[in-house]
């Protein structure tokens, strides 16, 4: 019988946090794409919220897979 304790890496939780923020930012970017605000934002046509949300979600997913609990 083994008394070895298994700890969950902090990087897993950081990955979850990045993935959640990425999905939220992506959702806000898509919402703004279909419901534009009347403000004068420079370079709005680049849709930074969509790209930034996708990047954060991808990095978060990478950390969640790489540091998932139970992986030995």
N, C-alpha and C positions, 0 to 999 in steps of 0.2 A: 504494500500500500504506500502510495506516495503522498507526502504532505506538501508538495510543491504548490505554491500559490500562483494563480494566474492573474496578472494585472492587465488592465486595458490601457493601451497607449494613449497618451494625451493627443497624439497626432490623429487618432481616429476621431476624437471629438472635434478637433479643429477641422477635419475634413467634412464632418457632418454640418458644422456651422457654416463653412464656406459653401457647401452645396445648397443649404437652405437659403442663405443670402443670395446666391446666384440665381436660384429659381424665383425669388421675390423680385430681384432687380430685372430679370428677364421678363417677368410678367408685367411689371410696370412699364418696361420699354415697349412691349407689344401693345399694351393699353394705350400708350401715348402715340403709337403708330396709327392706330385706328381712330383715336380721339385727340387730335392735335390741340394744343393750347394756343391761344392767340398771342402769346408773348413772342418777342423777337429774339430767338436763340440762334447764335451764330453756329453754323455747321450742323444744323438739326438733321440734315439729310443723311448724315453718317450713322445715325441711330446708335449712339454710344451705349445706351442702356441695354440694348439687345446684345451687343458684342461683349460688353463687360459682364453681363449676367451669364452668358454662355461660357465665358472664360472661367469665372468663379465656380460655376457648376461643374465644369470639367476638372478643374484642379481639386475641388472637393471630392468628386467621385474617385479620382485617382488616389487621394489620401485614404478614403474609406476602404477601397479595395486593398491597397498596399498594407495598411495597418489594422485590418479587421480583426476583431477578437476571435480567438480560437485557431488562428493561423500559426503554425509552428515551423 
